[in-house]
Amino acid sequence: MRSFEVKNMTSAEDMKSLRLITAIKTPYLPDGRFDLEAYDALVNMQIANGAEGVVVGGTTGEGQLMSWDEHIMLIGHTVNCFGSSIKVIGNTGSNSTREAIHATEQGFAVGMHAALHINPYYGKTSVEGMVSHFDSVLPMGPTIIYNVPGRTGQDIPPQVIHTIAQSPNLAGVKECAGNDRVEQYTDKGIVVWSGNDDQSHDARWNHGATGVVSVTSNLVPGLMRKLMFEGKNTELNSKLLPLIDWLFQEPNPIALNTALAQLGVVRPVFRLPYVPLPLAQRVEFVNLVKKIGRENFVGEEDVQVIEDDDFVLIARLC
């Protein structure tokens, strides 16, 4: 019989106050393996600039391109190196309940503070199936439910969240269905993080969201922290919107991967099917950095326009 005893001391309540969580990028070496040196530097930059949590192996971190061995290794590595300084949220969700259970057991075994769980995608399921799916993983430890219909093809309706909210392990919801949905939950006392960077300022200050699970904070963690911590700031929000729009012109993490390579903080290596943005968009990013201020971005090198031939595309590990 499976034991649901949680070995770390983190509770769902410990997670509910986090305002800035970064969906951290996973960098690669030219042979396709993880570049842990670059990864550690990225996480350190997040800690130094005030991020309170990282999602490891999420969509932004390309968990969908990892084996489960890679996935759990990266979660464990992050906990081992940074777990005392930042909350580690492991993306152990799956469209298979069996896989979600197994990965979540492993994630908590290596010390993650919370799990991120998506609803079953592609094959989809019924409302009752969603509830059963989440009920199968919630007993293991603090859990954030992730609703992103644009990727899963199926919305998690409020009745599902209200049903599973009875679990003491539900830390909250990462919600991408808009700020009306955010407010629908926060009015009922359910913790919500905006999953849309472009809506996160208003979600935080007008609709009751606790904070954001952010892609943009990979690049400008200090500015995203300011947006989440220092009250309404429509001027800063407007300043960041062109960058956010640039980041999501193609499915995430295509633009983010391109940007971090241009900033010199990761190698220009992509795991297929992701490929870098075209030259015109790379030039546009240089101009955005100059407009916002290089000092606000991660890394210390000058932003560059990388040539097409300098990118490495990996189809399989060497």
Residue pairs with C-beta under 8 A, 6 or more apart in sequence:
2 105
4 139
4 140
6 108
6 140
6 141
7 108
7 109
7 111
8 108
8 111
8 112
8 113
8 141
10 87
10 113
10 114
10 141
10 142
11 142
12 114
12 142
12 143
12 168
12 169
12 170
12 171
14 87
14 113
14 142
15 53
15 87
15 89
15 113
15 114
15 142
15 144
15 171
15 172
16 171
16 172
16 191
16 210
17 210
18 52
18 53
18 87
18 193
18 210
18 211
19 52
19 204
19 210
19 211
19 212
19 225
19 228
19 229
20 50
20 51
20 52
20 53
20 211
20 212
20 214
20 217
20 221
20 224
20 225
20 228
20 229
21 51
21 52
21 53
21 54
21 55
21 87
21 89
21 193
21 211
21 212
21 213
21 214
22 46
22 51
22 53
22 54
22 55
22 213
22 214
22 217
22 218
22 221
23 54
23 55
23 58
23 59
23 60
23 61
23 213
23 214
23 215
23 218
24 39
24 42
24 43
24 46
24 54
24 55
24 56
24 58
24 60
24 61
24 218
25 42
25 60
25 61
25 218
25 253
25 256
25 257
25 260
25 266
26 34
26 39
26 57
26 61
26 62
26 66
26 74
27 34
27 35
27 38
27 39
27 42
27 260
27 265
27 266
27 267
27 269
28 34
28 35
28 266
28 267
28 269
28 270
28 271
28 314
29 35
29 267
29 269
30 267
30 269
30 312
30 314
31 314
31 317
31 318
32 269
32 271
32 314
32 316
32 317
32 318
33 317
34 70
34 74
35 266
35 267
35 269
36 77
38 265
38 266
38 267
39 74
39 77
40 81
40 82
41 265
42 218
42 260
42 265
42 266
42 298
43 54
43 78
43 81
43 82
43 86
44 82
45 221
45 265
45 298
45 299
46 54
46 86
46 217
46 218
46 221
47 82
47 85
47 86
49 221
49 222
49 225
49 298
50 221
50 222
50 225
50 229
51 86
51 217
51 221
51 224
51 225
52 86
52 87
53 86
53 87
53 88
53 89
53 113
54 78
54 82
54 86
54 87
54 88
54 89
55 61
55 89
55 90
55 91
55 116
55 213
56 63
56 74
56 75
56 78
56 88
56 89
56 90
56 91
56 112
57 63
57 66
57 71
57 74
57 75
57 90
57 91
58 91
58 116
59 91
59 148
59 151
59 252
59 253
60 215
60 218
60 252
60 253
60 256
61 74
61 91
61 253
62 253
62 271
62 274
63 71
63 91
65 271
65 274
66 74
68 99
68 102
68 103
68 106
71 90
71 91
71 92
71 103
72 90
72 103
72 106
72 107
72 110
75 88
75 90
75 92
75 107
75 110
75 112
76 110
76 111
78 88
79 88
79 110
79 111
79 112
79 113
80 111
82 88
83 111
83 113
87 113
87 114
88 111
88 112
88 113
88 114
89 112
89 113
89 114
89 115
89 116
89 144
90 103
90 104
90 107
90 112
90 114
90 115
90 116
91 115
91 116
91 118
92 100
92 103
92 104
92 106
92 107
92 112
92 115
92 116
92 117
92 137
93 100
93 103
93 115
93 116
93 117
93 118
93 146
94 100
94 103
94 118
94 120
95 118
95 120
95 121
95 122
95 123
96 120
97 120
97 132
97 133
97 136
97 137
100 117
100 133
100 136
100 137
101 136
101 137
101 140
104 115
104 117
104 137
104 140
104 141
105 140
107 115
108 115
108 140
108 141
113 142
114 141
114 142
114 143
114 144
114 171
115 137
115 140
115 141
115 142
115 143
115 144
116 143
116 144
116 146
116 174
117 134
117 137
117 143
117 144
117 145
117 146
118 145
118 146
118 148
118 151
118 152
119 125
119 130
119 133
119 134
119 145
119 146
119 147
119 152
119 154
119 156
119 160
120 129
120 130
120 133
120 152
120 154
121 151
121 152
121 153
121 154
122 152
122 153
124 152
124 153
124 154
125 133
125 154
127 157
127 159
127 160
130 156
130 160
131 160
131 163
131 164
134 143
134 145
134 160
134 164
135 164
135 167
137 143
138 164
138 167
138 169
138 170
139 167
139 169
140 169
141 169
142 169
142 171
143 167
143 169
143 170
143 171
144 171
144 172
144 173
144 174
144 193
144 213
145 156
145 161
145 164
145 170
145 172
145 173
145 174
146 173
146 174
146 176
146 195
147 155
147 156
147 173
147 174
147 175
147 176
147 177
147 181
147 195
148 174
148 176
148 195
149 155
149 156
149 176
149 177
150 176
155 177
158 181
158 184
158 185
161 173
161 185
161 190
162 188
162 190
164 170
165 188
165 190
170 190
171 191
172 190
172 191
172 192
172 193
172 210
173 185
173 190
173 191
173 192
173 193
174 192
174 193
174 194
174 195
174 213
175 181
175 182
175 185
175 192
175 193
175 194
175 195
176 195
176 196
178 196
178 199
179 194
179 199
179 202
179 203
179 206
179 207
179 209
180 207
182 192
182 194
182 203
182 207
182 208
182 209
183 207
183 208
185 192
186 192
186 207
186 208
186 209
187 208
191 210
192 203
192 208
192 209
192 210
193 209
193 210
193 211
193 212
193 213
194 200
194 203
194 204
194 209
194 211
194 212
194 213
195 212
195 213
196 203
197 212
197 214
197 215
197 216
197 224
197 240
197 244
197 247
197 248
198 241
198 244
198 245
198 248
200 209
200 211
200 212
200 214
200 227
200 228
201 227
201 232
201 233
201 234
201 237
202 237
203 209
203 212
204 210
204 211
204 212
204 227
204 228
205 231
205 232
211 228
212 224
212 227
212 228
214 224
215 247
215 248
215 252
215 253
215 256
216 224
216 240
216 243
216 244
216 247
217 224
217 225
218 256
218 260
218 298
219 243
219 247
219 256
219 259
219 260
219 263
219 297
219 298
220 240
220 243
220 292
220 296
220 297
220 298
221 298
222 296
223 236
223 240
223 292
223 296
224 240
226 233
226 236
227 233
227 236
227 237
227 240
239 292
240 292
242 288
242 291
243 288
243 292
246 255
246 281
246 284
246 285
246 288
247 255
247 256
247 259
248 255
249 255
249 277
249 281
250 277
253 274
254 274
254 275
254 276
254 277
255 277
255 281
255 285
257 266
257 270
257 274
257 276
258 276
258 277
258 281
258 282
258 285
258 306
259 285
260 266
260 298
260 299
261 267
261 268
261 269
261 276
261 306
261 311
262 282
262 285
262 286
262 303
262 304
262 305
262 306
263 289
263 297
263 298
263 299
263 301
263 303
264 299
264 300
264 301
264 302
264 303
264 304
265 298
265 299
265 301
267 312
268 276
268 306
268 310
268 311
268 312
269 311
269 312
269 314
270 276
270 311
270 312
270 313
270 314
271 314
272 313
272 314
272 315
275 311
275 313
276 282
276 306
276 308
276 311
277 285
279 305
279 308
282 305
282 306
283 305
285 303
286 303
286 304
286 305
289 297
289 303
290 303
294 302
294 303
297 303
